[in-house]
Amino acid sequence: MQALVFERFGGPEVLQLRELPDPVPSAHQALVRTRAIGLNFADVYRRQGHYHLAGQPPWIAGYEASGEIVSAPADSSFAPGDRVAFTDSPHANAQLVAVDVERLIAVPDDITHETAAALLLQGLTAQYLVNDSHQVRNGETVLVHAAAGGVGQLLVQLAVAAGAHVLALASTQEKCAIAIAVGAHQALTYAPDWVSRARTFGGDGVDVAYDSVGSTLHDSLRAVRIGGSVVFFGMAGGDPEPVDPRVLMDGSKTLVGGDLWNVLRSAEDRRSRSAMLFDAVRHGRLKVRIDAQFPLADGAAAHAHLESRRALGKVLLIP
């Protein structure tokens, strides 16, 4: 099989397409032929050496893809030819991947492999944020950081579908337009007065702020109302400064952390939540924006495009 690999840490130029032996699945694994592979910043961080990697080089990055079953354990519910996807199985940047059966998600016939690979990881993240970290209710005011990003666009749509009034934050006017196009009621760039404008949007502060930037955490706490909440789920802009608990006490505010893998704890969790996302796409309640598709052989170019921060949607690798 062909796989996108790297033998040393560095920039996109360390990536190369190489012929490797086909993976041999264990007794509890299926062999999946990938048709579309989701590229994520976690793949960039692994390539750069910021994340731990098991085993020896050459390393194969990637954790998210959609494709078809080549072989599966006889006692599983899957069979050759079944359309499946996965969001948390290693070595996805390859034509063939051995995947634990419990991590497989059935893909309906009316959902393309490209949509599945672009939707699941970021969609499942947005879904738990609006349902588990803070349950968004009809009439609430919601602030979404990085609203033109992959998670941000889906988070805006799910919050709007729940009846919320959504204020989007983005780094450029072009990205603000993307957030408005997917349903945000108002969008702001990170101008010096964005906190005061966010407070005005909510009347006297928004009900909840979803912060994936990290370095903006204290500003998010100022933007929410007395009794409001901040959901912290990422550090794309750098680590936040420590929060004095007295800030939370004085404003009766709640600071909640969020991590997808504390929510997806079983095969049923993955499959039931994914089915809800597929249904939302099927009925037009959720739109998935694919920014670019690169052949697997052009993985270096795909990484460079993602790192440029110019991507306005999901970047896919196509084997």
C-alpha positions, 0 to 999 in steps of 0.5 A: 500500500501507499502511505504518507510518512515522515522519518524526522520532525520538521516542516511539510517537506519531511512528508513523502509518499512511500510504499509500505507493507499492508497492515495486518489486522488483529483479531478485533480489527477490520481492514479499511480501504480509505477513500477520503482522509480528514487532515487536522492540526493534530497531524501537523503537531505530530509531524512537528514533534509536539505530540508523542508518537509510538513506535519507530519511523517511518511514522504515519500520521492521521486519525480520521478517514472514511472508506470501505471494509476489506476484511472484518472479524467474523463475529463483528457486525461489519462485512467486506464492502460496508461503508465506514468511517473512524475518528480516532484510529492511528495511521489514517494517512494510508490506503489501508488502515487496521481499525479496532471494530469498536471504533468503526462508524457506519456511513449511510449510503446518502453520505459521501466519503468526503462528507463523512471525513470532513464532518465527524471529528469536528462535528462530534466536537461541536455536538458535545460542546452544545449538549454536554459542556453547556447545553445551549437553550432557546433564546441564549446568547452565544459567543463562538471564537474562531467561528470560521474554522472547522469546529467553529462553523459547525458550532455556530450551526448547532447553536443556531439550530438550538435557538440561540443568538450567535455572535461569531469572532474571527480573525478577518472580515472574510472569515466573518463573512463565512460565519454569517453565511453559516448562520451567525447573527453577527460577526466581529474581528478581534478588534480591541473593543470586541469584549465590550461589543460582545457584552452589548450583544448579550445585553449585559454580557453573553450567556456562554462563550466557547473559547478554542483560542486559549490566549483569549480566555480572560477576555471571554470571562469578561464578555459573559454576563454575571452567572454566565459560562465559558467553555474552554476547549483549545489553545490555538492562540497559545496557553491562557494565563491562570485564572484566579478562582475569585474571578469566578466567585465574584461574577458567579461565573462558570469555567468548564473544560471540554474534551471529546474523548471524555464523551466518546467512551464506547462504540455506542457513543460514537455511533449514536452521536454520529447518526445524529450528525448524519441526520442533520446533514441529510435534512439540511440542518448542518452544512459541511464546508470542504475547503480543499482536496489534495491527492495523498501524494501531495500531502506536503502541500495539504499540510502547508495549506492548513498551516497557512490558516487560509483554509476556510473549511476542512482539508481532505487527503484523497488516496 
